[in-house]
Amino acid sequence: MSLLKEKSDVRNYFIVMFKKVIKDTSTISIGTLVSRILGFIRDILLARFFGASAILEAFLVAFRLPNLFRSIFAEGFTDSVATPVLSEYNKDKTKVFAIGNSLLSISSVILTIFTAVGIIFSRQLVGMIAPGFGADPVRFELAVSFTRLTFAYLLLIGVSSIMTSMLYSLKKFFIPSINPVFLNVTFIPGVIFFSNYFKTYILVYCVLAAGILEVAFPLFSLKRAGFDFKFGLKKALADPVVKRMFKLFIPRVGTSIVYQLNVFVDTIFSSMIGVVGLGGVAAVYYANRLVQFPFALIALSLSQVAVVDLSGYHNEGDIEAFKKLFVFSFQNIIFFIIPISAFFIFLANPVIDVLFRRGEFDAASLAATSSVLFFYSFGLFFFCGVKLLTTCFYSLKDTATPAKIMAISLLVNIVCVVILMYPLKIGGVALGTSIASVVTFILHYVELEKRIGKINWQDTREQLIKIIVISVILGVVCRLLWNTLSGTKYFKMFIILSVSIPGFIIAGWFSGIKHIHYLKEKIFPSNGYC
């Protein structure tokens, strides 16, 4: 009886936890979902109007440069340091606003300096991250010109990130969740209605317009809450909370830099036209956009919610609760991400064909992009796992360990890409990144167990095997349907989705996948468990 009671307690815990996770992540996930759907529309339009042209590839390279510093001084700082620390004062709005004023004062100065440096040295920066463009003067000069304009976005998004971090700490999730939408809101009408007038520079103008909106909406929300920005650099530098943040942030800078260097590995090698062929940069971009959809919707949303409770458990010294929440969050990644990964692996070419093949996006672009998506899909689960694991370290106020591991990951990534890009072309760049993600995941997990002790995976292993088996079988069935069905590609994809999603739910129900039963308990609460 004690064993049955223990199992019942565990079941009830995870049902309650599942309901809590659904509730807490719903706002963030809905905002993310809207943003990603609009992002797909944007990418479809980019494929339609620009394909893998010199203009698009030059823009993608130029936009990567401010994103490097954005990752360091914007999301990198706010996700790992600002939001967790500000959350300690969420019951004292005045204190949050005072710290926020200090952060905005310091960050605006730092970001202005980096923006100016980026504009001045744009030619040298483009030469570093896209050396392959040296063989194509048109692409190179366009990238330099675009870079000088897109660096202004760094200042805007940096300020916006500080303000959204303040909103998160006050548990105001709506504006932060929809803020990324503005990048797509400006692109869609911009490309449709103004590309004929500003075809060369329309993408850059859309980015700048989005940056203005991403500052305006969080500022308006904070103003309504009573915030009044007052620049004070001297006071900001003396703020003890800010000093603590920057002390925690120093190792995080290393993590952000190494992470972006990992991203740049793909850009650098995919720009080597002589090895991977034309359109490599665009192929990596389109495939990465697809991979980032489930990553943001599941892993990122889960991590943003979990970091608050994980930090609380750590501060209270409740390591067992910390482990349970980590395991449950990881089970969510298994349940949602593995089926999506299998779908991409078996249907990489059809997915790209349905979403992007039209207009300037030709057969060569289709072949390159589907190859990248296929090989990225093997690393998708590990990309998501690494995000959750790094969140655990940030909750433990450890920003140094992820930085060390990411440095090792960078070396692994470079070696793998160099070896694989010659036989697999652009697909080798993606496979090298996926292999590096596996190594990064393993190293993070080993270090986490050293910090918190052994983690119980007994129940998770059984669920993992079931989900993998069902996902692979459905992947094979979907591929056979694609090859045998007649009709348009859109009709075939509609039939495949109509079969695969209900098929996974039914197979999961009868095989005892617990998350499907949790969903049933969420929708139809009962006292029993089927």
Buried (B, 14 or more C-beta within 10 A) or exposed (E): EEEEEEEEEEBEEBBEBBBBBBEBBBBBBBBBBBBBEBBBBBBBBBBBBBBBBBBBBBBBBBBBBBBBBBBBBBBBBBBBBBBBBBBBBBEEBEBBBBBBBBBBBBBBEEBEEBBEEBBEBBBEBBBEBBBBBEEBEEBBBBBBBBBBBBBBBBBBBBBBBBBBBBBBBBEBBBBBBBBBBBBBBBBBEBBEEBBEEEBBBBBBBBBBBBBBBBBEBBBEBBEEBEBEBEEBEEBBEEBEBBEEBBEBBEBBBBBBBBBBBBBBBBBBBBBBBEBBBBBBBBBBBBBBBBBBBBBBBBBBBBBBBBBBBBBBBBEEEEEEBBBBBBBBBBBBBBBBBBBBBBBBBBBBBBBBBBBBBEBBBBEBBBBBBBBBBBBBBBBBBBBBBBBBBBBBBBBBBBBBBBBBBBBBBBEBBBEBBBBBBEEBBBBBBBBBBBBBBBBBBBBBBEBBEEBBEEBEEEBBEBBBEBBBEBBBBBBEBBBEBBEEBEEEEEEBBEBBEEBBEEBBEEBBBEBEBBBBBBBBBEEEEEEEBE
